[in-house]
Amino acid sequence: MNTKKKSTPSPEGQRQLEILHQAVGKTLEKKRRLGQYAVTWKDGKPVVAGEDVPIIDENAH
């Protein structure tokens, strides 16, 4: 299967990405104000941040 990848999205795609970016920003801000934790990605790995981050016992199986 041959597919061509565009380096930039179409104008409609750009608009959709901006709307998604705004929605995520609002949701993360709301979670921060409520003191809830959030899971995001950094360097290809999940990162858990916030006041109520659950403590996970790595030795519990």
Backbone torsions as a table, in degrees:
resi	resn	phi	psi	omega
1	MET	NA	123.4	177.8
2	ASN	-102.4	124.2	176.4
3	THR	-129.6	145.5	176.6
4	LYS	-101.5	131.0	178.0
5	LYS	-100.0	128.7	176.0
6	LYS	-84.3	143.9	179.0
7	SER	-78.6	-23.6	177.0
8	THR	-131.2	144.4	179.0
9	PRO	-71.9	162.0	176.5
10	SER	-64.8	165.7	177.1
11	PRO	-55.1	-39.8	177.7
12	GLU	-66.3	-41.1	177.5
13	GLY	-63.9	-40.1	177.5
14	GLN	-62.3	-41.2	179.2
15	ARG	-63.8	-42.7	179.3
16	GLN	-64.9	-41.8	178.0
17	LEU	-62.9	-39.9	178.9
18	GLU	-64.6	-42.4	178.2
19	ILE	-62.7	-43.5	177.5
20	LEU	-63.2	-41.8	179.1
21	HIS	-60.0	-44.3	178.8
22	GLN	-64.3	-43.4	-179.3
23	ALA	-63.0	-43.1	179.2
24	VAL	-65.4	-43.0	178.2
25	GLY	-59.6	-44.1	178.8
26	LYS	-64.3	-40.9	-179.4
27	THR	-66.2	-44.2	179.0
28	LEU	-64.8	-38.5	177.7
29	GLU	-65.0	-41.8	178.6
30	LYS	-62.3	-45.0	178.9
31	LYS	-62.6	-38.9	178.8
32	ARG	-63.2	-46.0	-179.8
33	ARG	-63.4	-34.7	179.9
34	LEU	-81.9	-5.1	-179.4
35	GLY	76.7	22.5	-179.8
36	GLN	-94.1	151.6	177.6
37	TYR	-82.5	161.1	178.1
38	ALA	-137.1	148.4	176.6
39	VAL	-109.3	123.5	178.3
40	THR	-127.6	179.4	179.4
41	TRP	-114.1	138.2	174.5
42	LYS	-144.7	126.9	-179.6
43	ASP	53.7	38.0	176.3
44	GLY	77.5	10.8	-179.5
45	LYS	-129.6	149.0	177.4
46	PRO	-71.5	142.3	178.4
47	VAL	-126.9	128.0	178.8
48	VAL	-104.6	126.0	-178.9
49	ALA	-140.3	148.5	177.6
50	GLY	138.6	171.7	-175.8
51	GLU	-69.4	-33.1	-174.1
52	ASP	-110.1	38.8	-179.5
53	VAL	-60.9	126.4	178.4
54	PRO	-66.4	142.2	177.9
55	ILE	-90.1	123.2	-178.5
56	ILE	-108.5	123.8	177.1
57	ASP	-84.9	108.1	-176.8
58	GLU	-65.3	-22.8	-177.5
59	ASN	-86.8	-11.9	-178.8
60	ALA	-80.5	121.3	179.0
61	HIS	-128.5	NA	NA
